[in-house]
Amino acid sequence: MGTCSDQRSVYLITYSHSDLEIVNSREQFAEIWVKAFGEQLVRQWACSCEKHQDGINVHYHLALKLTRKARWKAVR
């Protein structure tokens, strides 16, 4: 089990109503955030893509584990 400081280095990001012309895959969505935080700072990531009830629109869920704490405001 991780310590509290480990838990603060994990970010959960959801992008609802994604524009598929801009971000058309879960890999592309993850790549955007990995670059935003810095590739050397990201230890692991997991991303999923889920369709809305209308069956057309999608949203992404991303979990990022960093090597250390980072300021969210700087990345946002």
FILOMAR-418427 format. One record per residue (C-alpha): residue number from 1; residue in one letter; x, y, z. Coordinates in steps of 0.1 Angstrom, whole numbers, plus 2048, in hexadecimal, padded with zeros to 3 digits. Example, Ala and Ser with C-alpha at 12.3 -4.5 7.8 and 13.67 -1.06 7.14 Angstrom:
REM FILOMAR-418427
<mise roro="1" domi="A" east="87B" north="7D3" up="84E"/>
<mise roro="2" domi="S" east="889" north="7F5" up="847"/>
END
This chain:
REM FILOMAR-418427
<mise roro="1" domi="M" east="800" north="800" up="800"/>
<mise roro="2" domi="G" east="80D" north="823" up="7F7"/>
<mise roro="3" domi="T" east="814" north="840" up="80E"/>
<mise roro="4" domi="C" east="800" north="860" up="80D"/>
<mise roro="5" domi="S" east="81C" north="871" up="7F9"/>
<mise roro="6" domi="D" east="819" north="855" up="7DF"/>
<mise roro="7" domi="Q" east="7F4" north="85C" up="7DC"/>
<mise roro="8" domi="R" east="7F9" north="881" up="7D5"/>
<mise roro="9" domi="S" east="80E" north="878" up="7B7"/>
<mise roro="10" domi="V" east="7F0" north="867" up="7A5"/>
<mise roro="11" domi="Y" east="7D9" north="87C" up="790"/>
<mise roro="12" domi="L" east="7B7" north="871" up="782"/>
<mise roro="13" domi="I" east="7AC" north="885" up="764"/>
<mise roro="14" domi="T" east="78B" north="883" up="752"/>
<mise roro="15" domi="Y" east="784" north="894" up="731"/>
<mise roro="16" domi="S" east="75F" north="893" up="729"/>
<mise roro="17" domi="H" east="750" north="89D" up="708"/>
<mise roro="18" domi="S" east="771" north="899" up="6F6"/>
<mise roro="19" domi="D" east="776" north="8A7" up="6D4"/>
<mise roro="20" domi="L" east="780" north="889" up="6BF"/>
<mise roro="21" domi="E" east="78E" north="89F" up="6A4"/>
<mise roro="22" domi="I" east="7A8" north="8AB" up="6BD"/>
<mise roro="23" domi="V" east="7AD" north="88D" up="6D4"/>
<mise roro="24" domi="N" east="7A3" north="86D" up="6C1"/>
<mise roro="25" domi="S" east="7B2" north="852" up="6D7"/>
<mise roro="26" domi="R" east="7BA" north="84A" up="6FB"/>
<mise roro="27" domi="E" east="7DF" north="848" up="6F2"/>
<mise roro="28" domi="Q" east="7DE" north="86B" up="6E4"/>
<mise roro="29" domi="F" east="7CC" north="878" up="703"/>
<mise roro="30" domi="A" east="7E5" north="868" up="71A"/>
<mise roro="31" domi="E" east="802" north="875" up="705"/>
<mise roro="32" domi="I" east="7F5" north="899" up="709"/>
<mise roro="33" domi="W" east="7F5" north="896" up="72F"/>
<mise roro="34" domi="V" east="816" north="883" up="731"/>
<mise roro="35" domi="K" east="826" north="8A0" up="71D"/>
<mise roro="36" domi="A" east="814" north="8BA" up="733"/>
<mise roro="37" domi="F" east="822" north="8AB" up="753"/>
<mise roro="38" domi="G" east="844" north="8A2" up="743"/>
<mise roro="39" domi="E" east="84D" north="87F" up="737"/>
<mise roro="40" domi="Q" east="869" north="87C" up="752"/>
<mise roro="41" domi="L" east="84F" north="882" up="76D"/>
<mise roro="42" domi="V" east="835" north="868" up="762"/>
<mise roro="43" domi="R" east="83B" north="845" up="770"/>
<mise roro="44" domi="Q" east="81C" north="834" up="763"/>
<mise roro="45" domi="W" east="7FB" north="83C" up="752"/>
<mise roro="46" domi="A" east="7DA" north="82B" up="74A"/>
<mise roro="47" domi="C" east="7C0" north="839" up="733"/>
<mise roro="48" domi="S" east="79D" north="82D" up="729"/>
<mise roro="49" domi="C" east="784" north="83A" up="710"/>
<mise roro="50" domi="E" east="75F" north="837" up="717"/>
<mise roro="51" domi="K" east="741" north="83E" up="701"/>
<mise roro="52" domi="H" east="725" north="854" up="70E"/>
<mise roro="53" domi="Q" east="702" north="846" up="70E"/>
<mise roro="54" domi="D" east="6FB" north="855" up="6EC"/>
<mise roro="55" domi="G" east="715" north="83D" up="6DE"/>
<mise roro="56" domi="I" east="727" north="858" up="6CB"/>
<mise roro="57" domi="N" east="739" north="870" up="6E3"/>
<mise roro="58" domi="V" east="755" north="863" up="6F9"/>
<mise roro="59" domi="H" east="768" north="86C" up="718"/>
<mise roro="60" domi="Y" east="78B" north="862" up="724"/>
<mise roro="61" domi="H" east="796" north="858" up="747"/>
<mise roro="62" domi="L" east="7BB" north="85A" up="74E"/>
<mise roro="63" domi="A" east="7CF" north="850" up="76D"/>
<mise roro="64" domi="L" east="7F3" north="85E" up="76F"/>
<mise roro="65" domi="K" east="80C" north="852" up="789"/>
<mise roro="66" domi="L" east="829" north="86B" up="78C"/>
<mise roro="67" domi="T" east="84C" north="865" up="79B"/>
<mise roro="68" domi="R" east="845" north="882" up="7B3"/>
<mise roro="69" domi="K" east="82A" north="89C" up="7BB"/>
<mise roro="70" domi="A" east="823" north="8B6" up="7A1"/>
<mise roro="71" domi="R" east="80F" north="8D6" up="7A1"/>
<mise roro="72" domi="W" east="7EF" north="8D1" up="78E"/>
<mise roro="73" domi="K" east="7EB" north="8F6" up="787"/>
<mise roro="74" domi="A" east="80B" north="8F7" up="773"/>
<mise roro="75" domi="V" east="7FF" north="8DB" up="75C"/>
<mise roro="76" domi="R" east="7DB" north="8E5" up="759"/>
END
